């Protein structure tokens, strides 16, 4: 199965208007808060892109589904 990612499938369109897209490792198409934490040390540093938003698809491209609890995290 082909993995579809917002940072490749959108042909760079989101970055054209300002936001920088960062890839977060995942398991079966779902990211976990523990995989996001390494990006949090960048907050406040003028030398790094500032993370602000996480984009997920509730029903992922890998045929997995986030639970309500996973989304709340």
Jmol script that loads the backbone (N, CA, C; Angstrom):
load data "model"
ATOM      1  N   UNK A   1       0.838  -1.180   0.000  1.00  0.00           N
ATOM      2  CA  UNK A   1       0.000   0.000   0.000  1.00  0.00           C
ATOM      3  C   UNK A   1       0.884   1.245   0.000  1.00  0.00           C
ATOM      4  N   UNK A   2       0.522   2.198  -0.802  1.00  0.00           N
ATOM      5  CA  UNK A   2       1.271   3.449  -0.870  1.00  0.00           C
ATOM      6  C   UNK A   2       0.905   4.336   0.317  1.00  0.00           C
ATOM      7  N   UNK A   3       1.916   4.934   0.933  1.00  0.00           N
ATOM      8  CA  UNK A   3       1.683   5.842   2.049  1.00  0.00           C
ATOM      9  C   UNK A   3       1.541   7.252   1.495  1.00  0.00           C
ATOM     10  N   UNK A   4       0.466   7.928   1.846  1.00  0.00           N
ATOM     11  CA  UNK A   4       0.205   9.280   1.374  1.00  0.00           C
ATOM     12  C   UNK A   4       0.506  10.265   2.501  1.00  0.00           C
ATOM     13  N   UNK A   5       1.264  11.276   2.191  1.00  0.00           N
ATOM     14  CA  UNK A   5       1.641  12.262   3.199  1.00  0.00           C
ATOM     15  C   UNK A   5       1.288  13.660   2.725  1.00  0.00           C
ATOM     16  N   UNK A   6       0.793  14.484   3.623  1.00  0.00           N
ATOM     17  CA  UNK A   6       0.440  15.852   3.275  1.00  0.00           C
ATOM     18  C   UNK A   6       1.644  16.622   2.726  1.00  0.00           C
ATOM     19  N   UNK A   7       2.840  16.301   3.211  1.00  0.00           N
ATOM     20  CA  UNK A   7       4.015  17.051   2.763  1.00  0.00           C
ATOM     21  C   UNK A   7       4.527  16.608   1.400  1.00  0.00           C
ATOM     22  N   UNK A   8       4.006  15.497   0.848  1.00  0.00           N
ATOM     23  CA  UNK A   8       4.395  15.101  -0.507  1.00  0.00           C
ATOM     24  C   UNK A   8       3.217  15.158  -1.467  1.00  0.00           C
ATOM     25  N   UNK A   9       2.049  14.740  -1.036  1.00  0.00           N
ATOM     26  CA  UNK A   9       0.904  14.670  -1.937  1.00  0.00           C
ATOM     27  C   UNK A   9       0.355  16.038  -2.320  1.00  0.00           C
ATOM     28  N   UNK A  10       0.581  17.021  -1.520  1.00  0.00           N
ATOM     29  CA  UNK A  10       0.074  18.355  -1.825  1.00  0.00           C
ATOM     30  C   UNK A  10       1.069  19.165  -2.651  1.00  0.00           C
ATOM     31  N   UNK A  11       2.128  18.535  -3.109  1.00  0.00           N
ATOM     32  CA  UNK A  11       3.123  19.153  -4.006  1.00  0.00           C
ATOM     33  C   UNK A  11       3.699  20.458  -3.463  1.00  0.00           C
ATOM     34  N   UNK A  12       3.833  20.561  -2.154  1.00  0.00           N
ATOM     35  CA  UNK A  12       4.419  21.760  -1.555  1.00  0.00           C
ATOM     36  C   UNK A  12       3.460  22.932  -1.424  1.00  0.00           C
ATOM     37  N   UNK A  13       2.200  22.747  -1.799  1.00  0.00           N
ATOM     38  CA  UNK A  13       1.236  23.851  -1.759  1.00  0.00           C
ATOM     39  C   UNK A  13       1.111  24.487  -0.371  1.00  0.00           C
ATOM     40  N   UNK A  14       0.999  23.710   0.722  1.00  0.00           N
ATOM     41  CA  UNK A  14       0.881  24.361   2.034  1.00  0.00           C
ATOM     42  C   UNK A  14       2.090  25.247   2.357  1.00  0.00           C
ATOM     43  N   UNK A  15       3.287  24.811   1.982  1.00  0.00           N
ATOM     44  CA  UNK A  15       4.491  25.580   2.295  1.00  0.00           C
ATOM     45  C   UNK A  15       4.583  26.854   1.458  1.00  0.00           C
ATOM     46  N   UNK A  16       3.895  26.907   0.350  1.00  0.00           N
ATOM     47  CA  UNK A  16       3.910  28.116  -0.485  1.00  0.00           C
ATOM     48  C   UNK A  16       3.310  29.308   0.258  1.00  0.00           C
ATOM     49  N   UNK A  17       2.402  29.033   1.176  1.00  0.00           N
ATOM     50  CA  UNK A  17       1.711  30.099   1.891  1.00  0.00           C
ATOM     51  C   UNK A  17       2.204  30.297   3.318  1.00  0.00           C
ATOM     52  N   UNK A  18       3.356  29.727   3.646  1.00  0.00           N
ATOM     53  CA  UNK A  18       3.947  30.032   4.937  1.00  0.00           C
ATOM     54  C   UNK A  18       4.330  28.889   5.848  1.00  0.00           C
ATOM     55  N   UNK A  19       3.418  27.943   6.122  1.00  0.00           N
ATOM     56  CA  UNK A  19       3.785  26.927   7.112  1.00  0.00           C
ATOM     57  C   UNK A  19       4.819  25.938   6.591  1.00  0.00           C
ATOM     58  N   UNK A  20       5.721  25.539   7.448  1.00  0.00           N
ATOM     59  CA  UNK A  20       6.707  24.510   7.138  1.00  0.00           C
ATOM     60  C   UNK A  20       6.164  23.188   7.656  1.00  0.00           C
ATOM     61  N   UNK A  21       6.170  22.166   6.816  1.00  0.00           N
ATOM     62  CA  UNK A  21       5.666  20.862   7.222  1.00  0.00           C
ATOM     63  C   UNK A  21       6.808  19.995   7.728  1.00  0.00           C
ATOM     64  N   UNK A  22       6.627  19.405   8.898  1.00  0.00           N
ATOM     65  CA  UNK A  22       7.615  18.508   9.495  1.00  0.00           C
ATOM     66  C   UNK A  22       7.027  17.105   9.560  1.00  0.00           C
ATOM     67  N   UNK A  23       7.821  16.121   9.223  1.00  0.00           N
ATOM     68  CA  UNK A  23       7.369  14.735   9.262  1.00  0.00           C
ATOM     69  C   UNK A  23       7.589  14.155  10.657  1.00  0.00           C
ATOM     70  N   UNK A  24       6.562  13.526  11.189  1.00  0.00           N
ATOM     71  CA  UNK A  24       6.644  12.857  12.489  1.00  0.00           C
ATOM     72  C   UNK A  24       6.552  11.349  12.234  1.00  0.00           C
ATOM     73  N   UNK A  25       7.505  10.573  12.750  1.00  0.00           N
ATOM     74  CA  UNK A  25       7.430   9.119  12.577  1.00  0.00           C
ATOM     75  C   UNK A  25       6.098   8.590  13.105  1.00  0.00           C
ATOM     76  N   UNK A  26       5.630   7.494  12.512  1.00  0.00           N
ATOM     77  CA  UNK A  26       4.343   6.947  12.922  1.00  0.00           C
ATOM     78  C   UNK A  26       4.352   5.428  12.862  1.00  0.00           C
ATOM     79  N   UNK A  27       3.337   4.857  13.470  1.00  0.00           N
ATOM     80  CA  UNK A  27       3.143   3.410  13.442  1.00  0.00           C
ATOM     81  C   UNK A  27       1.774   3.153  12.830  1.00  0.00           C
ATOM     82  N   UNK A  28       1.767   2.440  11.725  1.00  0.00           N
ATOM     83  CA  UNK A  28       0.514   2.125  11.029  1.00  0.00           C
ATOM     84  C   UNK A  28      -0.296   3.369  10.670  1.00  0.00           C
ATOM     85  N   UNK A  29       0.402   4.455  10.328  1.00  0.00           N
ATOM     86  CA  UNK A  29      -0.267   5.675   9.906  1.00  0.00           C
ATOM     87  C   UNK A  29      -0.749   6.568  11.028  1.00  0.00           C
ATOM     88  N   UNK A  30      -0.509   6.174  12.286  1.00  0.00           N
ATOM     89  CA  UNK A  30      -0.958   6.968  13.429  1.00  0.00           C
ATOM     90  C   UNK A  30       0.245   7.471  14.220  1.00  0.00           C
ATOM     91  N   UNK A  31       0.207   8.742  14.601  1.00  0.00           N
ATOM     92  CA  UNK A  31       1.282   9.276  15.440  1.00  0.00           C
ATOM     93  C   UNK A  31       0.842   9.227  16.897  1.00  0.00           C
ATOM     94  N   UNK A  32       1.807   9.123  17.765  1.00  0.00           N
ATOM     95  CA  UNK A  32       1.561   9.089  19.200  1.00  0.00           C
ATOM     96  C   UNK A  32       2.191  10.342  19.800  1.00  0.00           C
ATOM     97  N   UNK A  33       1.641  10.828  20.886  1.00  0.00           N
ATOM     98  CA  UNK A  33       2.161  12.040  21.527  1.00  0.00           C
ATOM     99  C   UNK A  33       3.642  11.909  21.857  1.00  0.00           C
ATOM    100  N   UNK A  34       4.099  10.707  22.170  1.00  0.00           N
ATOM    101  CA  UNK A  34       5.515  10.511  22.484  1.00  0.00           C
ATOM    102  C   UNK A  34       6.397  10.785  21.260  1.00  0.00           C
ATOM    103  N   UNK A  35       5.867  10.561  20.060  1.00  0.00           N
ATOM    104  CA  UNK A  35       6.623  10.823  18.836  1.00  0.00           C
ATOM    105  C   UNK A  35       6.635  12.309  18.487  1.00  0.00           C
ATOM    106  N   UNK A  36       5.725  13.069  19.074  1.00  0.00           N
ATOM    107  CA  UNK A  36       5.651  14.512  18.842  1.00  0.00           C
ATOM    108  C   UNK A  36       6.578  15.267  19.797  1.00  0.00           C
ATOM    109  N   UNK A  37       6.771  14.738  20.989  1.00  0.00           N
ATOM    110  CA  UNK A  37       7.544  15.428  22.030  1.00  0.00           C
ATOM    111  C   UNK A  37       8.931  15.909  21.587  1.00  0.00           C
ATOM    112  N   UNK A  38       9.687  15.149  20.781  1.00  0.00           N
ATOM    113  CA  UNK A  38      11.004  15.648  20.367  1.00  0.00           C
ATOM    114  C   UNK A  38      10.944  16.983  19.603  1.00  0.00           C
ATOM    115  N   UNK A  39       9.816  17.289  18.998  1.00  0.00           N
ATOM    116  CA  UNK A  39       9.678  18.544  18.261  1.00  0.00           C
ATOM    117  C   UNK A  39       9.389  19.722  19.182  1.00  0.00           C
ATOM    118  N   UNK A  40       8.958  19.455  20.401  1.00  0.00           N
ATOM    119  CA  UNK A  40       8.581  20.526  21.321  1.00  0.00           C
ATOM    120  C   UNK A  40       9.780  21.324  21.826  1.00  0.00           C
ATOM    121  N   UNK A  41      10.979  20.742  21.821  1.00  0.00           N
ATOM    122  CA  UNK A  41      12.154  21.484  22.284  1.00  0.00           C
ATOM    123  C   UNK A  41      12.490  22.633  21.338  1.00  0.00           C
ATOM    124  N   UNK A  42      11.893  22.638  20.160  1.00  0.00           N
ATOM    125  CA  UNK A  42      12.147  23.700  19.183  1.00  0.00           C
ATOM    126  C   UNK A  42      11.393  24.988  19.512  1.00  0.00           C
ATOM    127  N   UNK A  43      10.366  24.871  20.336  1.00  0.00           N
ATOM    128  CA  UNK A  43       9.533  26.039  20.632  1.00  0.00           C
ATOM    129  C   UNK A  43      10.358  27.123  21.307  1.00  0.00           C
ATOM    130  N   UNK A  44      10.294  28.307  20.734  1.00  0.00           N
ATOM    131  CA  UNK A  44      11.003  29.457  21.276  1.00  0.00           C
ATOM    132  C   UNK A  44      12.381  29.687  20.687  1.00  0.00           C
ATOM    133  N   UNK A  45      12.910  28.728  19.936  1.00  0.00           N
ATOM    134  CA  UNK A  45      14.238  28.891  19.330  1.00  0.00           C
ATOM    135  C   UNK A  45      14.118  29.592  17.988  1.00  0.00           C
ATOM    136  N   UNK A  46      14.830  30.680  17.840  1.00  0.00           N
ATOM    137  CA  UNK A  46      14.784  31.431  16.586  1.00  0.00           C
ATOM    138  C   UNK A  46      15.473  30.710  15.433  1.00  0.00           C
ATOM    139  N   UNK A  47      16.134  29.614  15.708  1.00  0.00           N
ATOM    140  CA  UNK A  47      16.863  28.876  14.680  1.00  0.00           C
ATOM    141  C   UNK A  47      16.067  27.722  14.070  1.00  0.00           C
ATOM    142  N   UNK A  48      14.854  27.507  14.543  1.00  0.00           N
ATOM    143  CA  UNK A  48      14.042  26.390  14.066  1.00  0.00           C
ATOM    144  C   UNK A  48      12.632  26.853  13.724  1.00  0.00           C
ATOM    145  N   UNK A  49      12.003  26.121  12.819  1.00  0.00           N
ATOM    146  CA  UNK A  49      10.595  26.333  12.521  1.00  0.00           C
ATOM    147  C   UNK A  49       9.800  26.075  13.797  1.00  0.00           C
ATOM    148  N   UNK A  50       8.811  26.915  14.069  1.00  0.00           N
ATOM    149  CA  UNK A  50       8.029  26.789  15.288  1.00  0.00           C
ATOM    150  C   UNK A  50       6.804  25.892  15.075  1.00  0.00           C
ATOM    151  N   UNK A  51       6.781  24.723  15.710  1.00  0.00           N
ATOM    152  CA  UNK A  51       5.624  23.837  15.544  1.00  0.00           C
ATOM    153  C   UNK A  51       4.384  24.435  16.191  1.00  0.00           C
ATOM    154  N   UNK A  52       3.238  24.369  15.470  1.00  0.00           N
ATOM    155  CA  UNK A  52       2.006  24.944  15.997  1.00  0.00           C
ATOM    156  C   UNK A  52       0.779  24.069  15.796  1.00  0.00           C
ATOM    157  N   UNK A  53       0.774  23.249  14.755  1.00  0.00           N
ATOM    158  CA  UNK A  53      -0.420  22.483  14.397  1.00  0.00           C
ATOM    159  C   UNK A  53      -0.037  21.043  14.080  1.00  0.00           C
ATOM    160  N   UNK A  54      -0.893  20.119  14.449  1.00  0.00           N
ATOM    161  CA  UNK A  54      -0.732  18.724  14.048  1.00  0.00           C
ATOM    162  C   UNK A  54      -1.911  18.392  13.144  1.00  0.00           C
ATOM    163  N   UNK A  55      -1.614  17.842  11.978  1.00  0.00           N
ATOM    164  CA  UNK A  55      -2.666  17.435  11.046  1.00  0.00           C
ATOM    165  C   UNK A  55      -2.763  15.920  11.054  1.00  0.00           C
ATOM    166  N   UNK A  56      -3.934  15.418  11.404  1.00  0.00           N
ATOM    167  CA  UNK A  56      -4.170  13.977  11.359  1.00  0.00           C
ATOM    168  C   UNK A  56      -5.448  13.726  10.570  1.00  0.00           C
ATOM    169  N   UNK A  57      -5.584  12.520  10.079  1.00  0.00           N
ATOM    170  CA  UNK A  57      -6.818  12.074   9.454  1.00  0.00           C
ATOM    171  C   UNK A  57      -7.367  10.978  10.356  1.00  0.00           C
ATOM    172  N   UNK A  58      -8.585  11.145  10.849  1.00  0.00           N
ATOM    173  CA  UNK A  58      -9.137  10.208  11.821  1.00  0.00           C
ATOM    174  C   UNK A  58      -9.102   8.782  11.282  1.00  0.00           C
ATOM    175  N   UNK A  59      -9.466   8.604  10.028  1.00  0.00           N
ATOM    176  CA  UNK A  59      -9.320   7.318   9.355  1.00  0.00           C
ATOM    177  C   UNK A  59      -8.079   7.456   8.476  1.00  0.00           C
ATOM    178  N   UNK A  60      -6.979   6.832   8.863  1.00  0.00           N
ATOM    179  CA  UNK A  60      -5.693   7.075   8.212  1.00  0.00           C
ATOM    180  C   UNK A  60      -5.572   6.398   6.855  1.00  0.00           C
ATOM    181  N   UNK A  61      -4.545   6.775   6.128  1.00  0.00           N
ATOM    182  CA  UNK A  61      -4.266   6.192   4.826  1.00  0.00           C
ATOM    183  C   UNK A  61      -3.809   4.735   4.937  1.00  0.00           C
ATOM    184  N   UNK A  62      -3.504   4.279   6.143  1.00  0.00           N
ATOM    185  CA  UNK A  62      -3.061   2.903   6.381  1.00  0.00           C
ATOM    186  C   UNK A  62      -4.212   2.028   6.895  1.00  0.00           C
ATOM    187  N   UNK A  63      -5.447   2.505   6.745  1.00  0.00           N
ATOM    188  CA  UNK A  63      -6.643   1.777   7.190  1.00  0.00           C
ATOM    189  C   UNK A  63      -6.688   1.560   8.692  1.00  0.00           C
ATOM    190  N   UNK A  64      -6.084   2.460   9.447  1.00  0.00           N
ATOM    191  CA  UNK A  64      -6.212   2.444  10.900  1.00  0.00           C
ATOM    192  C   UNK A  64      -7.063   3.646  11.298  1.00  0.00           C
ATOM    193  N   UNK A  65      -7.601   3.605  12.489  1.00  0.00           N
ATOM    194  CA  UNK A  65      -8.498   4.666  12.949  1.00  0.00           C
ATOM    195  C   UNK A  65      -8.049   5.134  14.323  1.00  0.00           C
ATOM    196  N   UNK A  66      -7.977   6.467  14.495  1.00  0.00           N
ATOM    197  CA  UNK A  66      -7.686   7.026  15.813  1.00  0.00           C
ATOM    198  C   UNK A  66      -8.896   6.868  16.713  1.00  0.00           C
ATOM    199  N   UNK A  67      -8.654   6.511  17.968  1.00  0.00           N
ATOM    200  CA  UNK A  67      -9.736   6.502  18.950  1.00  0.00           C
ATOM    201  C   UNK A  67      -9.942   7.934  19.422  1.00  0.00           C
ATOM    202  N   UNK A  68     -11.050   8.196  20.065  1.00  0.00           N
ATOM    203  CA  UNK A  68     -11.320   9.522  20.617  1.00  0.00           C
ATOM    204  C   UNK A  68     -10.250   9.922  21.620  1.00  0.00           C
ATOM    205  N   UNK A  69      -9.801   8.963  22.430  1.00  0.00           N
ATOM    206  CA  UNK A  69      -8.743   9.241  23.429  1.00  0.00           C
ATOM    207  C   UNK A  69      -7.433   9.631  22.756  1.00  0.00           C
ATOM    208  N   UNK A  70      -7.086   8.956  21.652  1.00  0.00           N
ATOM    209  CA  UNK A  70      -5.846   9.294  20.938  1.00  0.00           C
ATOM    210  C   UNK A  70      -5.935  10.706  20.359  1.00  0.00           C
ATOM    211  N   UNK A  71      -7.088  11.083  19.854  1.00  0.00           N
ATOM    212  CA  UNK A  71      -7.265  12.420  19.292  1.00  0.00           C
ATOM    213  C   UNK A  71      -7.181  13.475  20.381  1.00  0.00           C
ATOM    214  N   UNK A  72      -7.747  13.198  21.563  1.00  0.00           N
ATOM    215  CA  UNK A  72      -7.706  14.151  22.668  1.00  0.00           C
ATOM    216  C   UNK A  72      -6.280  14.443  23.129  1.00  0.00           C
ATOM    217  N   UNK A  73      -5.409  13.412  23.085  1.00  0.00           N
ATOM    218  CA  UNK A  73      -4.008  13.614  23.494  1.00  0.00           C
ATOM    219  C   UNK A  73      -3.369  14.660  22.631  1.00  0.00           C
TER     220      UNK A  73
END
end "model"
wireframe off; spacefill off
backbone 0.3
color backbone group
